[in-house]
Amino acid sequence: MKPYAEVIGDPIAHSKSPLIHGFWLDALGIDGDYRRAHVKPEALEAYIADRKADPYWRGCNVTIPHKVAVMDVVDDPGDIRRTIGAMNTVVRQPDGALIGTNTDAAGFYAPLAELDLDGAAVAVVGAGGAARAVLFALARAGVAHVTILNRSPLKAMGLLATFGLKGEVVGLDAALPPVSLLVNSSSLGMTGQPPLDLDLSPLPEDAIVYDLVYAPLRTGLLKAAEARGLDTVDGLDMLVGQAALAFELFFGRSPPEGRDDELRSLLTT
């Protein structure tokens, strides 16, 4: 047997994480494996208990819909529950303990690091685990106003207060405000999910549209943004960024440098 990590979710067949981690394992010559596991919500606790007993299991990345529920079944030494309120990574410690953390926030912010978002107005679609990481990062970046668009506005009401952000919560059918940055943190537009149909005309010419969905890579939202000549960021940027942090936690090595273009080519073929 060799050490392995996984990505868990429901659905999970679309996940590109095995390609990313597999590419890095091969490039570094590490004798390890990275898999995907389809885990339904009612099976999450049993899955974690089963893997905790496996000494070869190094941990897992956590995707929809488990990022909040997983906090109830692993340790939280970094107080992720209070700060972000969602976990996307579980790591097995040498003593067998399982700790949860979040690499989404750093992965999300990496493509925006050179932008000055201090005082900016931002719109975020969604109010789930990914949205929590996005809002955490935006609060740290000093944005002035956040509009959350969500199918159920009531569910999202507490998020602004949680992260100390000023803003408002509106339904998905509300008109977009003229924000500098629009982020889709929901699953809308993902393969097998309903489309995200937004009128982008209120956005200024220098706005950036960032879609966390990566299957398909060119979502309907990004196509609409490109048609308007807006700058876009696709879901691979965040996916690879958060994966790099998780890889080091799982396998004790940083991903190889200078191979990003090769990896992106692999992921888009």
Backbone bond lengths (Angstrom), bond angles and torsions (degrees), N, CA, C in turn:
res aa  C-N    CA-C-N  psi(-1)  N-CA   C-N-CA  omega(-1)  CA-C   N-CA-C  phi
1 M - - - 1.460 - - 1.535 109.95 -
2 K 1.320 115.55 151.31 1.459 120.14 177.40 1.523 109.16 -129.23
3 P 1.321 117.30 157.03 1.458 119.79 -178.60 1.527 111.28 -61.81
4 Y 1.329 115.35 146.13 1.455 118.96 -179.73 1.519 109.82 -148.14
5 A 1.325 114.61 157.11 1.461 122.62 172.34 1.524 107.04 -129.90
6 E 1.327 116.18 173.71 1.465 119.92 -175.09 1.523 110.57 -145.84
7 V 1.318 114.53 170.28 1.451 121.48 164.85 1.520 106.64 -120.72
8 I 1.330 116.72 135.17 1.460 120.49 -178.42 1.523 109.96 -120.36
9 G 1.328 115.40 148.05 1.456 120.40 178.15 1.509 110.75 177.57
10 D 1.313 115.29 178.19 1.466 122.65 178.01 1.531 108.10 -150.71
11 P 1.350 118.15 94.63 1.462 129.98 11.77 1.530 111.50 -82.54
12 I 1.342 116.24 173.90 1.462 119.63 -178.67 1.529 112.95 -142.49
13 A 1.333 117.84 -12.79 1.475 120.10 -175.31 1.521 112.68 -60.15
14 H 1.339 117.45 -25.89 1.460 121.04 -177.17 1.522 113.04 -77.82
15 S 1.329 117.74 -13.55 1.462 121.18 -169.55 1.531 112.58 -61.81
16 K 1.328 115.15 133.86 1.457 121.41 176.34 1.533 111.85 -98.04
17 S 1.320 116.82 1.11 1.465 119.92 -178.52 1.526 113.28 -57.50
18 P 1.361 119.76 -40.64 1.471 118.17 177.64 1.528 113.10 -60.27
19 L 1.337 117.56 -35.65 1.464 120.45 176.73 1.519 111.03 -64.67
20 I 1.312 116.93 -43.38 1.464 121.33 -177.78 1.519 110.65 -65.00
21 H 1.320 116.39 -54.79 1.461 119.90 -177.52 1.525 111.62 -66.68
22 G 1.336 116.76 -36.61 1.457 119.84 176.76 1.518 112.18 -62.81
23 F 1.325 116.85 -39.85 1.469 121.54 177.12 1.524 110.72 -60.56
24 W 1.327 116.11 -45.22 1.467 119.81 -179.27 1.530 111.62 -69.10
25 L 1.323 117.38 -40.00 1.466 119.79 178.08 1.527 110.89 -59.57
26 D 1.324 116.22 -45.26 1.468 120.51 178.85 1.526 111.53 -64.51
27 A 1.329 116.21 -43.76 1.465 120.35 -177.12 1.529 111.85 -63.11
28 L 1.332 115.82 -33.24 1.465 120.03 -178.57 1.523 113.27 -94.19
29 G 1.332 116.82 -4.24 1.457 120.62 -179.56 1.519 113.55 68.48
30 I 1.328 116.89 30.50 1.464 121.21 179.46 1.529 109.56 -87.01
31 D 1.304 116.54 130.79 1.458 121.62 179.06 1.531 108.60 -84.19
32 G 1.320 114.74 78.67 1.451 120.59 -178.97 1.512 110.16 -145.86
33 D 1.326 116.33 178.83 1.463 120.69 -177.37 1.527 108.76 -142.19
34 Y 1.318 115.03 156.33 1.462 121.30 176.40 1.521 107.25 -139.54
35 R 1.335 116.28 126.30 1.460 121.80 -171.22 1.527 110.68 -125.07
36 R 1.321 115.37 173.30 1.461 120.79 169.75 1.526 108.02 -115.43
37 A 1.331 115.62 145.35 1.468 120.95 -179.93 1.522 108.59 -133.88
38 H 1.330 115.46 124.46 1.457 120.95 178.10 1.522 108.06 -82.63
39 V 1.311 116.25 109.51 1.461 121.98 -177.48 1.526 108.77 -121.60
40 K 1.314 116.05 116.21 1.462 120.86 177.46 1.532 109.78 -78.81
41 P 1.323 117.61 155.97 1.470 120.16 -176.31 1.515 114.11 -52.26
42 E 1.322 117.00 -41.95 1.474 119.60 -177.07 1.530 112.70 -71.42
43 A 1.341 116.80 -12.96 1.466 120.89 -178.35 1.528 112.99 -103.03
44 L 1.329 117.60 1.28 1.469 120.44 -173.54 1.523 112.59 -61.43
45 E 1.313 117.24 -47.80 1.467 120.22 -177.39 1.527 111.31 -62.37
46 A 1.324 117.69 -42.34 1.462 121.26 179.16 1.526 111.09 -66.79
47 Y 1.331 116.90 -38.01 1.468 120.86 177.66 1.524 110.51 -60.02
48 I 1.342 116.55 -48.45 1.460 120.79 -178.42 1.532 110.69 -62.22
49 A 1.315 116.80 -42.01 1.468 120.57 179.64 1.519 111.21 -63.84
50 D 1.340 116.69 -40.50 1.458 121.22 179.97 1.528 111.22 -65.32
51 R 1.332 116.77 -45.82 1.463 120.04 -178.31 1.524 111.87 -70.19
52 K 1.319 117.15 -32.17 1.461 119.80 179.12 1.526 111.09 -60.00
53 A 1.323 117.06 -30.08 1.462 121.60 -179.59 1.527 112.81 -82.27
54 D 1.322 117.76 -4.68 1.464 121.99 -176.98 1.529 109.64 -98.89
55 P 1.337 118.78 110.08 1.468 121.11 -176.30 1.534 113.47 -67.41
56 Y 1.315 117.69 -15.96 1.472 120.17 -179.85 1.532 112.42 -87.29
57 W 1.336 115.99 -12.70 1.472 120.88 -178.26 1.512 109.77 -80.53
58 R 1.327 117.33 124.83 1.464 121.82 -177.23 1.528 112.88 -97.33
59 G 1.339 116.23 -15.02 1.454 118.92 179.44 1.513 111.10 142.03
60 C 1.327 115.79 -170.92 1.455 119.32 -178.86 1.521 111.28 -151.84
61 N 1.306 114.61 151.65 1.455 121.01 165.37 1.526 107.30 -86.04
62 V 1.314 116.48 148.33 1.456 122.18 -173.94 1.523 108.91 -122.13
63 T 1.325 116.33 124.42 1.449 120.06 179.24 1.530 109.73 -123.49
64 I 1.333 115.99 -171.14 1.466 122.28 -176.92 1.525 110.90 -50.74
65 P 1.344 119.59 131.06 1.469 128.64 6.71 1.522 113.24 -111.67
66 H 1.332 118.42 28.53 1.463 121.59 -165.30 1.529 115.58 -99.35
67 K 1.332 119.13 0.97 1.469 119.99 -169.33 1.525 114.08 -66.19
68 V 1.312 116.74 -25.42 1.465 119.98 177.17 1.531 110.22 -93.35
69 A 1.321 116.92 -45.55 1.467 120.72 -176.31 1.525 112.46 -62.86
70 V 1.329 118.31 -31.76 1.462 120.59 -176.28 1.533 111.50 -65.38
71 M 1.322 116.92 -20.94 1.468 119.18 179.42 1.516 112.40 -63.31
72 D 1.316 116.99 -21.52 1.466 120.76 -178.30 1.522 113.47 -82.18
73 V 1.329 118.03 -9.16 1.471 119.74 -172.95 1.525 113.65 -123.89
74 V 1.344 117.61 6.04 1.471 120.30 175.82 1.532 108.75 -135.27
75 D 1.330 116.28 166.45 1.460 121.01 178.57 1.530 110.36 -76.32
76 D 1.330 115.01 156.72 1.462 120.50 -175.01 1.527 110.93 -135.12
77 P 1.350 117.68 65.20 1.469 119.75 -176.57 1.523 113.81 -66.24
78 G 1.335 117.42 -24.65 1.463 120.30 -179.92 1.514 113.88 -89.52
79 D 1.335 117.25 6.58 1.468 122.84 179.69 1.529 111.75 56.18
80 I 1.332 115.77 44.31 1.462 121.48 179.21 1.525 111.06 -65.29
81 R 1.315 116.88 -32.94 1.476 120.29 179.69 1.526 110.69 -57.99
82 R 1.318 117.38 -42.03 1.453 120.32 -177.18 1.532 112.28 -79.56
83 T 1.348 117.12 -38.95 1.461 119.57 -173.29 1.525 113.45 -82.01
84 I 1.330 118.10 -49.54 1.461 121.59 -178.68 1.526 111.48 -108.65
85 G 1.320 116.47 -39.83 1.459 119.98 178.20 1.512 113.69 84.89
86 A 1.326 117.62 17.08 1.467 121.74 177.26 1.524 108.26 -160.15
87 M 1.316 116.03 144.94 1.462 121.83 177.73 1.519 109.60 -117.44
88 N 1.323 116.69 139.90 1.461 119.75 175.45 1.518 112.16 -121.14
89 T 1.338 117.35 2.00 1.461 120.46 -178.24 1.522 109.71 -144.46
90 V 1.324 116.08 132.18 1.462 122.59 173.55 1.518 107.68 -119.11
91 V 1.322 116.63 131.40 1.466 121.53 -175.74 1.525 109.77 -124.82
92 R 1.330 115.58 130.48 1.476 120.61 177.21 1.520 109.11 -83.92
93 Q 1.318 116.12 126.89 1.458 122.03 179.74 1.529 110.72 -85.76
94 P 1.338 117.83 161.90 1.470 120.19 179.76 1.525 113.98 -55.35
95 D 1.340 117.72 -30.13 1.465 120.14 -179.90 1.521 112.46 -86.62
96 G 1.350 117.22 4.37 1.455 121.50 178.14 1.518 114.76 93.88
97 A 1.326 117.38 -9.31 1.461 120.32 178.31 1.530 109.89 -68.44
98 L 1.326 116.80 149.31 1.459 122.09 177.57 1.517 108.88 -111.15
99 I 1.333 115.63 124.90 1.459 119.80 177.84 1.523 109.15 -117.79
100 G 1.316 114.98 145.87 1.454 120.32 178.36 1.514 111.14 -107.37
101 T 1.332 116.02 147.44 1.458 120.72 176.42 1.526 108.38 -146.27
102 N 1.318 116.36 -173.91 1.464 120.20 -179.63 1.522 109.46 -138.37
103 T 1.331 116.20 116.63 1.465 121.25 176.08 1.525 110.99 -103.64
104 D 1.339 117.21 -1.36 1.460 121.13 -178.61 1.524 112.30 -64.46
105 A 1.342 116.76 -42.44 1.460 120.04 -175.14 1.527 110.91 -60.28
106 A 1.321 116.29 -47.51 1.467 119.90 179.19 1.525 110.72 -67.86
107 G 1.337 116.94 -39.04 1.457 120.24 178.75 1.514 112.10 -64.24
108 F 1.336 116.70 -39.88 1.462 120.92 177.56 1.520 111.32 -63.69
109 Y 1.324 116.92 -44.27 1.459 120.51 -171.67 1.531 113.57 -76.90
110 A 1.335 117.38 -23.71 1.465 120.32 -174.58 1.537 113.91 -51.30
111 P 1.351 120.39 -46.77 1.469 119.10 -179.54 1.535 113.64 -69.28
112 L 1.339 117.04 -13.18 1.462 121.52 -177.68 1.525 112.47 -105.00
113 A 1.323 116.61 1.59 1.465 120.68 -170.01 1.523 113.36 -58.79
114 E 1.332 117.82 -30.16 1.464 120.17 -177.56 1.529 112.42 -87.36
115 L 1.343 117.43 -3.25 1.459 120.94 178.24 1.523 110.70 -88.53
116 D 1.312 116.21 148.73 1.452 121.04 174.92 1.523 108.43 -95.97
117 L 1.312 116.43 99.32 1.463 121.50 -179.67 1.515 112.83 -94.83
118 D 1.319 117.07 2.22 1.454 120.35 -179.50 1.533 109.73 -61.58
119 G 1.329 116.21 121.10 1.451 120.73 -179.64 1.513 115.32 81.17
120 A 1.338 117.75 5.59 1.470 121.38 -177.03 1.518 111.39 -80.42
121 A 1.342 114.68 159.08 1.461 121.93 172.41 1.524 108.22 -102.15
122 V 1.324 116.33 134.78 1.465 122.22 -173.71 1.522 109.25 -133.88
123 A 1.329 116.62 147.87 1.459 122.02 171.55 1.520 108.94 -118.79
124 V 1.340 116.75 136.77 1.463 122.52 -179.22 1.518 108.69 -126.28
125 V 1.316 116.96 126.60 1.459 122.16 175.88 1.520 108.37 -94.44
126 G 1.343 116.29 125.20 1.462 120.68 178.47 1.517 112.36 108.36
127 A 1.329 115.54 158.20 1.466 120.63 -178.58 1.522 111.10 -143.38
128 G 1.337 117.03 26.76 1.459 121.45 -179.62 1.516 112.90 -93.66
129 G 1.331 115.62 -156.61 1.459 120.70 -177.28 1.513 113.39 -62.18
130 A 1.333 117.42 -40.70 1.461 120.11 179.35 1.519 110.48 -65.92
131 A 1.333 117.18 -38.46 1.466 120.66 178.77 1.526 110.60 -61.05
132 R 1.311 116.93 -36.76 1.462 119.53 179.54 1.531 111.08 -62.22
133 A 1.326 116.84 -42.32 1.461 119.86 178.01 1.523 110.89 -65.39
134 V 1.327 116.27 -40.37 1.464 121.12 178.67 1.529 110.42 -62.36
135 L 1.322 117.35 -47.89 1.458 121.24 -178.06 1.535 111.18 -65.91
136 F 1.309 116.78 -36.77 1.467 120.77 175.59 1.523 110.22 -59.20
137 A 1.344 116.48 -47.13 1.467 120.80 -179.87 1.528 111.31 -66.09
138 L 1.328 117.14 -40.95 1.460 120.67 -179.54 1.533 111.30 -65.40
139 A 1.326 116.78 -37.26 1.463 119.66 177.17 1.517 110.74 -63.29
140 R 1.327 116.19 -40.92 1.466 120.28 178.10 1.527 111.37 -66.38
141 A 1.329 116.93 -28.52 1.467 121.25 -179.48 1.527 112.32 -81.24
142 G 1.327 116.94 -8.27 1.447 120.29 174.43 1.512 115.93 82.71
143 V 1.342 118.19 26.30 1.465 119.79 179.03 1.528 109.52 -63.39
144 A 1.342 115.53 152.03 1.464 119.83 -173.61 1.519 113.36 -92.11
145 H 1.339 117.20 -32.65 1.470 119.63 -172.54 1.523 109.22 -150.50
146 V 1.323 116.91 132.67 1.462 121.56 179.92 1.525 109.63 -125.40
147 T 1.321 115.68 127.50 1.461 121.72 171.79 1.519 108.12 -103.67
148 I 1.323 117.31 119.26 1.459 121.33 176.93 1.523 108.40 -98.28
149 L 1.332 115.94 125.90 1.458 121.31 174.65 1.522 107.74 -105.00
150 N 1.324 116.61 124.41 1.464 119.22 -177.40 1.520 109.65 -148.76
151 R 1.332 114.57 149.93 1.468 119.69 179.94 1.522 110.59 -57.34
152 S 1.333 116.32 -40.26 1.460 122.06 177.04 1.528 108.70 -115.74
153 P 1.325 118.26 94.78 1.472 120.14 -178.28 1.527 113.53 -55.82
154 L 1.325 116.91 -34.86 1.459 120.22 -177.67 1.528 111.32 -58.90
155 K 1.340 116.66 -38.15 1.464 121.17 -179.15 1.518 111.50 -62.82
156 A 1.324 116.10 -30.46 1.459 120.41 -174.71 1.518 113.78 -92.47
157 M 1.326 117.49 -7.52 1.460 120.90 -173.42 1.527 113.20 -55.48
158 G 1.338 115.63 -42.05 1.457 118.70 -175.31 1.516 114.93 -75.97
159 L 1.342 118.17 -14.27 1.467 119.96 -174.53 1.525 112.85 -66.38
160 L 1.320 117.22 -39.59 1.463 119.69 -179.45 1.528 110.29 -61.50
161 A 1.325 116.32 -44.83 1.459 119.99 178.92 1.517 111.29 -65.70
162 T 1.322 116.07 -38.55 1.469 120.48 -179.46 1.523 111.68 -56.11
163 F 1.326 116.19 -39.68 1.465 119.90 -176.20 1.530 112.95 -103.85
164 G 1.326 116.50 10.81 1.453 120.23 176.30 1.509 113.77 65.61
165 L 1.325 116.46 35.23 1.460 121.41 -176.50 1.524 110.98 -105.87
166 K 1.315 116.01 144.34 1.455 121.25 172.57 1.521 108.53 -90.59
167 G 1.323 116.56 142.83 1.458 118.41 179.35 1.503 112.23 163.15
168 E 1.325 114.70 -154.80 1.456 120.74 -177.20 1.522 109.15 -150.60
169 V 1.327 115.16 163.37 1.458 121.97 177.25 1.523 108.20 -122.40
170 V 1.340 115.97 128.88 1.464 121.15 -178.54 1.526 109.23 -132.89
171 G 1.320 116.63 168.82 1.457 121.20 178.01 1.520 111.85 -77.02
172 L 1.322 115.50 167.63 1.465 120.33 -179.40 1.526 112.66 -66.17
173 D 1.320 116.33 -19.89 1.461 119.30 -178.93 1.530 112.51 -90.06
174 A 1.320 117.50 2.09 1.462 120.87 179.50 1.526 110.57 -74.99
175 A 1.320 115.99 153.20 1.466 120.99 177.57 1.522 109.73 -70.80
176 L 1.335 115.79 140.07 1.457 120.19 177.36 1.523 110.11 -67.56
177 P 1.322 117.49 140.06 1.463 120.04 171.23 1.538 109.08 -78.60
178 P 1.320 118.47 164.65 1.475 121.33 -178.69 1.528 111.54 -78.81
179 V 1.323 116.48 71.47 1.467 121.92 -173.84 1.529 111.95 -89.35
180 S 1.336 115.24 161.30 1.458 121.17 177.21 1.523 112.34 -80.35
181 L 1.337 115.61 -26.56 1.463 120.88 -176.12 1.526 109.03 -141.41
182 L 1.332 115.84 129.37 1.465 122.95 173.95 1.515 108.28 -115.55
183 V 1.336 116.84 125.96 1.464 121.78 -178.08 1.523 109.35 -121.88
184 N 1.331 116.60 126.53 1.465 120.18 170.42 1.520 108.60 -96.93
185 S 1.337 116.01 108.07 1.465 120.35 178.25 1.519 111.24 -104.05
186 S 1.328 117.16 5.65 1.458 121.75 -179.68 1.526 110.27 -91.37
187 S 1.341 115.71 176.76 1.466 120.67 176.09 1.526 112.09 -89.09
188 L 1.327 117.28 -0.84 1.463 120.39 179.75 1.523 110.37 -62.60
189 G 1.319 115.25 132.69 1.460 120.08 -176.12 1.514 113.69 95.42
190 M 1.343 116.48 -11.65 1.462 120.43 176.88 1.521 109.53 -73.74
191 T 1.309 116.07 150.99 1.458 121.09 175.61 1.526 110.38 -52.18
192 G 1.330 116.51 125.29 1.451 121.37 -179.74 1.517 114.72 88.82
193 Q 1.340 116.35 -3.54 1.461 120.97 179.29 1.533 109.64 -112.91
194 P 1.324 118.12 162.24 1.468 119.92 177.04 1.525 110.85 -61.20
195 P 1.326 118.21 153.45 1.459 120.76 179.04 1.530 111.58 -72.46
196 L 1.312 116.03 159.64 1.458 121.86 172.48 1.523 106.72 -103.48
197 D 1.298 115.02 106.83 1.470 120.87 -174.03 1.519 109.26 -108.10
198 L 1.330 116.93 97.62 1.459 122.08 -179.42 1.523 110.34 -119.14
199 D 1.299 116.18 143.65 1.460 121.73 173.45 1.530 107.62 -86.11
200 L 1.336 115.62 111.60 1.461 120.30 -175.07 1.524 113.27 -88.76
201 S 1.322 117.21 1.84 1.463 119.64 -175.06 1.529 114.10 -60.11
202 P 1.353 120.44 -29.09 1.468 118.43 178.17 1.529 114.39 -70.42
203 L 1.329 118.40 -14.31 1.463 120.35 -176.48 1.527 110.67 -72.38
204 P 1.327 118.15 139.67 1.468 120.89 176.53 1.530 111.17 -68.78
205 E 1.317 116.32 164.95 1.466 121.09 -174.84 1.526 113.17 -64.86
206 D 1.330 117.17 -23.52 1.467 119.93 -178.05 1.534 112.28 -99.62
207 A 1.335 116.55 13.67 1.467 119.98 179.58 1.529 111.18 -70.89
208 I 1.324 115.18 155.72 1.466 122.25 176.45 1.518 108.53 -115.94
209 V 1.333 116.48 134.43 1.458 122.11 177.30 1.528 108.37 -111.74
210 Y 1.322 116.57 122.61 1.464 123.75 -172.47 1.527 107.01 -122.73
211 D 1.333 116.91 116.41 1.462 121.31 -179.81 1.516 109.07 -112.68
212 L 1.328 117.18 119.59 1.464 121.22 -178.94 1.524 112.38 -74.73
213 V 1.327 117.52 -16.65 1.466 120.88 176.43 1.531 109.23 -66.36
214 Y 1.344 116.80 137.88 1.470 119.77 179.27 1.523 112.54 -127.24
215 A 1.317 117.20 4.85 1.466 120.75 175.95 1.530 107.91 -136.04
216 P 1.342 118.00 94.88 1.463 127.39 7.71 1.530 111.58 -78.93
217 L 1.317 115.62 162.67 1.456 119.83 -179.17 1.533 110.99 -70.54
218 R 1.329 116.53 -45.50 1.469 120.63 176.66 1.532 107.46 -95.29
219 T 1.299 115.07 90.66 1.453 120.80 -178.08 1.531 110.48 -75.15
220 G 1.314 115.64 168.68 1.451 119.80 176.11 1.518 111.76 -58.63
221 L 1.345 116.54 -37.23 1.463 120.82 178.63 1.518 111.01 -62.74
222 L 1.318 117.27 -45.98 1.465 119.96 -179.28 1.527 111.78 -67.96
223 K 1.325 117.11 -36.64 1.466 120.27 176.59 1.524 110.55 -62.00
224 A 1.335 116.05 -42.01 1.466 120.16 178.92 1.529 110.76 -65.08
225 A 1.340 115.86 -38.73 1.467 119.76 178.69 1.526 110.97 -66.62
226 E 1.327 116.17 -42.31 1.463 120.18 179.14 1.518 111.04 -64.22
227 A 1.333 116.57 -36.46 1.467 120.45 178.60 1.522 111.55 -63.61
228 R 1.313 115.72 -26.58 1.469 120.65 177.77 1.519 112.15 -90.44
229 G 1.343 116.83 -2.01 1.452 120.79 -179.40 1.514 114.22 78.66
230 L 1.340 117.11 19.40 1.460 120.47 -179.49 1.526 110.88 -85.57
231 D 1.315 116.36 151.45 1.464 121.14 173.93 1.528 108.94 -70.55
232 T 1.325 116.60 143.38 1.459 120.84 -177.84 1.531 111.08 -131.44
233 V 1.330 114.76 155.63 1.461 122.48 172.02 1.521 106.13 -130.71
234 D 1.332 117.12 126.19 1.461 119.21 -177.88 1.528 111.57 -95.17
235 G 1.327 114.35 172.34 1.452 120.22 -173.04 1.518 115.49 -67.84
236 L 1.330 117.77 -17.51 1.461 119.14 -179.80 1.522 112.07 -67.27
237 D 1.326 116.72 -31.44 1.466 119.35 -179.04 1.525 110.66 -61.23
238 M 1.321 116.10 -47.70 1.461 119.04 178.44 1.524 111.17 -69.36
239 L 1.339 116.33 -41.69 1.460 120.29 -177.72 1.526 111.51 -58.29
240 V 1.324 116.48 -47.75 1.462 120.30 -179.42 1.524 110.81 -69.28
241 G 1.331 116.83 -38.30 1.455 119.74 -179.57 1.516 112.84 -63.27
242 Q 1.326 117.19 -46.39 1.467 118.98 179.93 1.527 111.00 -71.79
243 A 1.351 116.56 -31.71 1.466 120.39 179.84 1.524 111.31 -65.67
244 A 1.333 116.73 -35.92 1.464 120.55 -179.12 1.527 111.01 -61.73
245 L 1.319 116.20 -41.54 1.461 119.91 178.15 1.525 111.06 -67.42
246 A 1.333 116.61 -41.29 1.464 120.23 179.63 1.524 111.48 -66.47
247 F 1.334 117.20 -39.08 1.466 121.76 -179.08 1.526 110.72 -57.13
248 E 1.325 115.48 -44.01 1.461 118.98 -179.78 1.526 111.21 -64.77
249 L 1.331 116.58 -36.62 1.464 120.29 177.80 1.529 111.27 -67.25
250 F 1.325 116.91 -38.87 1.460 121.05 -177.74 1.532 112.79 -74.21
251 F 1.329 115.49 -45.62 1.467 120.04 -167.75 1.526 114.65 -116.36
252 G 1.331 117.61 -0.07 1.457 120.70 174.03 1.509 115.73 72.67
253 R 1.315 117.56 14.77 1.468 121.79 179.42 1.525 108.88 -135.71
254 S 1.330 116.53 147.03 1.457 120.38 174.08 1.523 109.26 -78.81
255 P 1.331 118.57 148.97 1.469 120.22 175.48 1.523 110.82 -58.39
256 P 1.336 117.73 152.48 1.476 120.47 -179.55 1.521 111.10 -63.23
257 E 1.322 116.42 143.45 1.459 121.34 178.98 1.530 110.36 -85.47
258 G 1.321 115.82 153.40 1.459 120.97 174.49 1.517 114.70 76.43
259 R 1.340 118.44 14.01 1.462 120.55 -177.85 1.530 112.34 -116.74
260 D 1.340 116.95 10.55 1.469 120.16 -174.42 1.521 112.64 -62.76
261 D 1.337 117.38 -41.53 1.476 119.98 -179.44 1.522 110.83 -64.21
262 E 1.322 115.90 -39.31 1.463 120.91 178.40 1.528 110.81 -64.76
263 L 1.328 115.61 -42.09 1.457 119.98 178.96 1.530 111.06 -65.22
264 R 1.325 116.95 -45.22 1.458 119.81 -179.79 1.526 111.16 -61.70
265 S 1.344 116.45 -38.65 1.458 119.84 177.06 1.518 111.01 -61.55
266 L 1.320 117.03 -41.09 1.460 121.88 177.93 1.518 111.26 -62.23
267 L 1.316 116.25 -39.57 1.454 121.48 -175.66 1.528 113.11 -76.81
268 T 1.299 117.63 -17.23 1.463 120.15 -176.44 1.513 112.84 -108.51
269 T 1.326 118.40 6.22 1.468 120.42 178.28 1.525 109.78 -95.60
